[in-house]
Amino acid sequence: MPKVSETPVQRGLPGRKAQAARNDELILAAAREVFLADPKAPISAVAERAGVGISALYRRYPGKEDLLRTLCYDGLRRYNTEAEAALEDSDGWRGFVGFLERVVDADVHSLTTHLAGTFTPDDSILPDIQRAGALNSEILRRAHESGRLRPAATVADVGLILESCAAITLPDPERTAQLRRRVLALLVDGLATTGNLPGPPPAPDEFAHRWQRR
């Protein structure tokens, strides 16, 4: 069963609501583990991993798609939170690199690489997608302005770098995290060099097709 610490919000809730909030955290943590290992796993596997009854899970998430959608949407919101933090740094390059490190540590892009195409997105996520686009553009603008980022590097290139790091997976989570940071450091060095890149950059919508339900 995933370990979930009680949050301040949970501590401020009455008994049943606090338990419901705790169950929700357990369900989401379990769903992440189960579906990253096997996106085709049944929802019952999530309830078993979380240690909650299937009825408790269905009260919160009527179906598997609802659970997958919530996982990915929460991941995007975490990404936006880290992007906003990057813009608080007065040094555009340092903010950019710190942002990449935090997103890799949070393992946000594993959700993209494993769960894209397993559910149908709805319009509720559009504001967060638009927010991510605006934040990405500003982070890259400031990194370019610092004079340390390759002139040809684009937002889409950064997305591919983050997905490349997420693809590194070993049985030992600590070793996985170490190797992801190592590869990211190598890639960041590549972002900071000059010279032409082979081929055109990824088009803005070139990878959108993967979010279509398979």
C-alpha positions in Angstrom: 0.0 0.0 0.0 1.4 3.5 -0.8 2.4 5.5 2.2 0.6 8.9 2.3 1.2 11.3 5.1 -1.7 13.3 6.5 -1.8 16.8 5.0 -2.8 20.0 6.9 -6.0 20.1 4.9 -6.9 16.5 6.1 -6.1 17.5 9.7 -8.6 20.4 9.4 -11.5 18.2 8.2 -14.0 16.3 10.4 -13.6 12.5 10.7 -15.4 11.2 7.6 -14.2 13.9 5.3 -10.6 13.5 6.5 -10.9 9.8 5.8 -12.3 10.4 2.4 -9.5 12.8 1.6 -6.9 10.3 2.8 -8.5 7.6 0.7 -8.3 9.8 -2.3 -4.6 10.4 -1.8 -4.1 6.6 -1.3 -6.1 5.9 -4.5 -4.1 8.4 -6.6 -0.7 7.2 -5.3 -1.7 3.6 -6.0 -3.1 4.5 -9.4 0.2 6.1 -10.4 2.1 3.0 -9.4 -0.3 0.5 -11.0 -0.9 2.4 -14.3 2.7 3.4 -14.9 3.6 -0.3 -14.5 0.7 -1.4 -16.7 -1.7 1.1 -18.3 -4.0 -1.8 -19.1 -4.4 -2.9 -15.5 -8.0 -3.1 -14.2 -9.2 -0.5 -11.7 -9.6 -3.2 -9.1 -5.8 -3.5 -9.0 -5.7 0.2 -7.8 -8.2 -0.5 -5.0 -6.1 -3.5 -3.9 -2.9 -1.5 -4.0 -4.4 1.4 -2.1 -6.0 -0.9 0.5 -9.5 0.5 0.0 -12.7 -1.1 -1.0 -13.7 -1.0 -4.6 -16.9 0.8 -3.6 -14.9 3.6 -2.0 -12.9 4.0 -5.2 -16.0 4.1 -7.4 -17.6 6.7 -5.2 -14.7 9.0 -6.1 -13.9 7.8 -9.6 -16.8 6.3 -11.6 -14.5 4.7 -14.1 -10.9 4.0 -15.1 -10.9 7.0 -17.5 -11.8 9.4 -14.7 -8.8 8.1 -12.7 -6.4 8.3 -15.6 -7.6 11.7 -16.5 -7.1 13.0 -12.9 -3.6 11.5 -12.7 -2.5 13.3 -15.9 -4.2 16.6 -15.1 -2.6 16.6 -11.6 0.7 16.0 -13.3 0.2 19.0 -15.6 -0.7 21.2 -12.7 2.5 20.1 -10.9 4.4 21.0 -14.0 2.8 24.5 -14.0 3.7 25.0 -10.4 7.3 24.2 -11.0 7.3 26.5 -14.1 5.9 29.3 -12.0 8.7 28.8 -9.5 11.3 29.0 -12.3 10.1 32.5 -13.2 10.7 33.7 -9.7 14.4 33.2 -10.2 16.1 36.4 -11.4 18.6 34.4 -13.4 16.9 33.1 -16.5 19.4 30.3 -17.1 19.5 29.2 -13.5 15.7 29.3 -13.3 15.5 27.2 -16.5 17.9 24.5 -15.3 16.3 24.3 -11.8 12.9 23.9 -13.5 14.2 21.0 -15.5 15.7 19.3 -12.5 12.5 19.7 -10.4 10.3 18.4 -13.2 12.5 15.3 -13.7 12.5 14.7 -9.9 8.7 14.9 -9.8 8.6 12.4 -12.7 5.8 14.3 -14.4 6.6 13.1 -17.9 6.3 9.4 -17.1 2.5 10.1 -17.1 2.8 11.4 -20.6 4.9 8.6 -22.0 2.8 5.8 -20.4 -0.7 7.2 -20.3 -1.1 9.2 -23.5 -3.9 7.7 -25.6 -5.4 5.6 -22.7 -8.2 8.1 -22.0 -10.1 10.9 -23.8 -9.1 14.4 -22.5 -11.9 16.9 -21.9 -12.1 20.6 -22.1 -11.6 21.1 -18.4 -7.8 20.8 -18.9 -7.6 23.5 -21.6 -6.8 26.4 -19.2 -3.9 24.4 -17.7 -2.6 23.6 -21.1 -2.8 27.2 -22.2 -1.1 28.2 -18.9 1.7 25.6 -19.5 2.3 27.0 -23.0 2.6 30.6 -21.8 4.9 29.6 -18.9 7.1 27.5 -21.3 7.5 30.3 -23.7 8.5 32.8 -21.0 11.0 30.3 -19.4 12.6 29.8 -22.8 12.6 33.5 -23.6 14.4 34.3 -20.4 16.9 31.4 -20.9 17.6 32.6 -24.4 18.0 36.2 -23.1 20.6 35.0 -20.6 22.8 34.1 -23.6 23.5 30.6 -22.4 20.8 28.6 -24.3 21.3 27.5 -27.8 19.5 29.9 -30.1 17.8 27.0 -32.0 16.4 25.3 -28.9 12.6 25.3 -28.7 10.0 24.5 -26.1 9.3 21.2 -27.9 12.9 20.3 -27.7 12.7 20.7 -23.9 9.6 18.4 -23.8 11.6 15.7 -25.6 14.5 16.0 -23.2 12.1 15.6 -20.2 10.5 12.6 -21.8 13.9 11.1 -22.5 14.8 11.3 -18.8 11.4 9.8 -17.9 12.2 6.8 -20.1 15.0 5.8 -17.7 13.5 3.2 -15.3 15.3 0.7 -13.1 13.9 -1.5 -10.3 15.6 0.7 -7.7 13.9 4.1 -7.5 16.9 5.8 -6.0 19.2 4.6 -8.8 16.6 5.7 -11.3 16.5 9.2 -9.9 20.4 9.3 -10.0 20.6 8.3 -13.6 17.8 10.6 -14.7 19.7 13.5 -13.1 23.0 12.4 -14.8 21.4 12.2 -18.2 19.7 15.6 -17.7 23.1 17.1 -16.8 24.5 15.8 -20.1 21.6 17.1 -22.0 21.7 20.5 -20.3 25.3 20.8 -21.5 24.1 20.2 -25.0 21.5 22.9 -24.6 24.2 25.4 -23.6 26.5 24.9 -26.6 26.5 26.6 -29.9 26.3 25.3 -33.4 23.5 24.0 -35.7 21.2 21.2 -34.8 20.3 18.5 -37.3 16.8 18.6 -38.8 14.0 21.1 -38.0 12.6 21.4 -34.5 9.5 19.5 -33.4 6.3 21.2 -34.7 4.0 22.5 -31.9 1.3 19.9 -32.6 3.6 17.1 -33.8 2.9 14.9 -30.8 -0.7 15.8 -30.2 -1.9 12.6 -31.9 -0.8 10.4 -29.0 -3.5 11.9 -26.8 -6.2 10.5 -29.1 -7.9 7.5 -27.5 -6.3 4.2 -28.8 
